[in-house]
Amino acid sequence: MTDHGPQPVERQLPTEESRDLISLVRDLTQREIAPTAAEEEDAGHFPRGVFGLLSASGLLALPYAEEFGGGDQPYEVYLQVLEELAAARLTVGLGVSVHTLACHALAGYGTKEQRQTYLPAMLGGGLLGAYCLSEPAAGSDAAALRTRATRVGDTWTIEGTKAWTTHGGIADFYTVLARTGGEGPHGITAFLVPGDAPGLTAAPPERKMGMKGSPTAQLHFDGVEVADARRLGDEGQGFAIALSALDSGRLGIAACAVGVAQAALDQALSFTQERRQFGHPVADFQGLRFMLADMATQIEAGRALYLAAARLRDTGRPFAKQAAMAKLFCSDTAMRVTTDAVQLMGGYGYTADFPAERYMREAKALQIVEGTNQIQRMVVARHLAGPESH
Ligand SMILES: Cc1cc2nc3c(=O)[nH]c(=O)nc-3n(C[C@H](O)[C@H](O)[C@H](O)COP(=O)(O)OP(=O)(O)OC[C@H]3O[C@@H](n4cnc5c(N)ncnc54)[C@H](O)[C@@H]3O)c2cc1C
């Protein structure tokens, strides 16, 4: 390899084991994910086989305790794995992030018995998870959700509709937030619902701008019965659990965003070094060189920001503000960098013959999922200035 052009990302990794892990992931993405990514995204094909492989390799369990089949890896390592996966194909990186989010409630708030019963299969048994918070009329205002769970004896019956569920219709388990009490955030409880529960059906997947291989669907709960043994945490604790899952999940989105941005920069760099106009590679022109420099700088800053937040989390310190900042900054960076990558490639960048336009469509989703970037700004501002007075 020459000294110029795309180079593998220089990663700060804490252990020999984590360096080996990143090598394994790079090998896997090059062999199993990147070669078919464009074609499969075009076809709207979800790579279930890849998720089987990830599960068997322990890559769906990285940040969880070894005792329950997890990989015991710090977040700073898990997130860099996600970044590598997302750079190869966002459907895979985001899918792993959502699966991890779906395991969070049980791993963090389940009883020991629940963890022993369910977690090993969720983490390494080939199962795929999904997380159901949003509803058609409750998006940013998630605490207004209306799906209701009613208890009779030891059984809860769930009625309602969830919206925008990543892996909706194909997941093996759903972490579902439902209303068990009065209005507002304190009337919500979390449940672990099996994918094949009678009365649970999925609508056809949404027709999205990007990530077409990742199914996003409405789910209808029509008298779905769930044993009380599948309630996660206390009654009324569900919204706090959901928000704690999202603090960690936002770091996953930030890492995915950096992966997509890095892939776009690598593509733009290769292209502009090859493409000649006016007798020179277009990468010789200062206007383009400065764009490349800005893209690389923003990507490094994003990576440093999500890693700083991850290290706070890894050392047991509060990280919610930094997680919101990282999600906001990294996804805005991904949008800017991918848009610039298309521009750097001229007409070619605008065609589906190169992945730059796909990266641009994918980056847009990251500014919306797990709390839009307006909501991230609200979270950061609340940490700075306290709650709004209105
Ligand atoms: C690809 C994809 C995958 C998703 N996966 C999941 C999933 O797996 N599970 C899940 O539960 N959800 C999922 N979502 C849903 C996602 O979290 C919501 O789309 C998001 O929270 C926004 O909700 P909304 O779409 O209803 O927009 P709305 O809340 O209706 O927002 C509309 C606009 O108003 C702005 N806005 C709203 N309130 C405020 C405010 N107070 N101040 C300033 N601006 C405001 C928003 O930023 C936005 O620009 C997914 C969404 C997408 C697109």
The ligand as a MOL file (V3000), in Angstrom:
LIG
                    3D

  0  0  0     0  0            999 V3000
M  V30 BEGIN CTAB
M  V30 COUNTS 53 58 0 0 0
M  V30 BEGIN ATOM
M  V30 1 C -34.9390 4.1600 9.8400 0
M  V30 2 C -35.6140 4.3340 11.1610 0
M  V30 3 C -35.5020 3.3490 12.1410 0
M  V30 4 C -36.1300 3.4950 13.3790 0
M  V30 5 N -36.0440 2.4820 14.3040 0
M  V30 6 C -36.7440 2.5820 15.4700 0
M  V30 7 C -36.7960 1.4790 16.3950 0
M  V30 8 O -36.1580 0.4410 16.1800 0
M  V30 9 N -37.5410 1.6150 17.5060 0
M  V30 10 C -38.2410 2.7380 17.7940 0
M  V30 11 O -38.9060 2.7880 18.8370 0
M  V30 12 N -38.2380 3.7960 16.9370 0
M  V30 13 C -37.5030 3.7380 15.7860 0
M  V30 14 N -37.4970 4.7990 14.8960 0
M  V30 15 C -38.3130 5.9650 15.1920 0
M  V30 16 C -37.4980 7.2250 15.5240 0
M  V30 17 O -36.9450 7.1110 16.7940 0
M  V30 18 C -38.4640 8.4010 15.3620 0
M  V30 19 O -38.6960 8.5680 13.9800 0
M  V30 20 C -37.9350 9.6810 15.9860 0
M  V30 21 O -37.8620 9.5640 17.3780 0
M  V30 22 C -38.7820 10.8820 15.6030 0
M  V30 23 O -40.1260 10.6460 15.8010 0
M  V30 24 P -41.1750 10.9810 14.6230 0
M  V30 25 O -40.6860 10.3320 13.3980 0
M  V30 26 O -42.5280 10.6440 15.1010 0
M  V30 27 O -41.0320 12.5470 14.4050 0
M  V30 28 P -41.7710 13.7130 15.2380 0
M  V30 29 O -41.5610 13.5090 16.6880 0
M  V30 30 O -43.1720 13.8410 14.7620 0
M  V30 31 O -40.9300 14.9760 14.8050 0
M  V30 32 C -41.1890 15.7630 13.6250 0
M  V30 33 C -40.2070 16.9370 13.6370 0
M  V30 34 O -40.4360 17.7480 14.7850 0
M  V30 35 C -39.2270 17.9020 15.5240 0
M  V30 36 N -39.5760 18.0310 16.9440 0
M  V30 37 C -40.4460 17.2600 17.6680 0
M  V30 38 N -40.5270 17.7050 18.9190 0
M  V30 39 C -39.6820 18.7710 19.0200 0
M  V30 40 C -39.3160 19.6850 20.0780 0
M  V30 41 N -39.8290 19.5630 21.3050 0
M  V30 42 N -38.4290 20.6600 19.7910 0
M  V30 43 C -37.8730 20.7880 18.5480 0
M  V30 44 N -38.2010 19.9810 17.5220 0
M  V30 45 C -39.0840 18.9800 17.7540 0
M  V30 46 C -38.4270 16.6440 15.2220 0
M  V30 47 O -37.0420 16.8370 15.4680 0
M  V30 48 C -38.7430 16.4810 13.7510 0
M  V30 49 O -37.9090 17.3270 12.9890 0
M  V30 50 C -36.8660 4.6730 13.6530 0
M  V30 51 C -36.9690 5.6710 12.6730 0
M  V30 52 C -36.3700 5.5190 11.4440 0
M  V30 53 C -36.5060 6.6050 10.4030 0
M  V30 END ATOM
M  V30 BEGIN BOND
M  V30 1 1 1 2
M  V30 2 1 2 3
M  V30 3 2 2 52
M  V30 4 2 3 4
M  V30 5 1 4 5
M  V30 6 1 4 50
M  V30 7 2 5 6
M  V30 8 1 6 7
M  V30 9 1 6 13
M  V30 10 2 7 8
M  V30 11 1 7 9
M  V30 12 1 9 10
M  V30 13 2 10 11
M  V30 14 1 10 12
M  V30 15 2 12 13
M  V30 16 1 13 14
M  V30 17 1 14 15
M  V30 18 1 14 50
M  V30 19 1 15 16
M  V30 20 1 16 17
M  V30 21 1 16 18
M  V30 22 1 18 19
M  V30 23 1 18 20
M  V30 24 1 20 21
M  V30 25 1 20 22
M  V30 26 1 22 23
M  V30 27 1 23 24
M  V30 28 2 24 25
M  V30 29 1 24 26
M  V30 30 1 24 27
M  V30 31 1 27 28
M  V30 32 2 28 29
M  V30 33 1 28 30
M  V30 34 1 28 31
M  V30 35 1 31 32
M  V30 36 1 32 33
M  V30 37 1 33 34
M  V30 38 1 33 48
M  V30 39 1 34 35
M  V30 40 1 35 36
M  V30 41 1 35 46
M  V30 42 1 36 37
M  V30 43 1 36 45
M  V30 44 2 37 38
M  V30 45 1 38 39
M  V30 46 1 39 40
M  V30 47 2 39 45
M  V30 48 1 40 41
M  V30 49 2 40 42
M  V30 50 1 42 43
M  V30 51 2 43 44
M  V30 52 1 44 45
M  V30 53 1 46 47
M  V30 54 1 46 48
M  V30 55 1 48 49
M  V30 56 2 50 51
M  V30 57 1 51 52
M  V30 58 1 52 53
M  V30 END BOND
M  V30 END CTAB
M  END
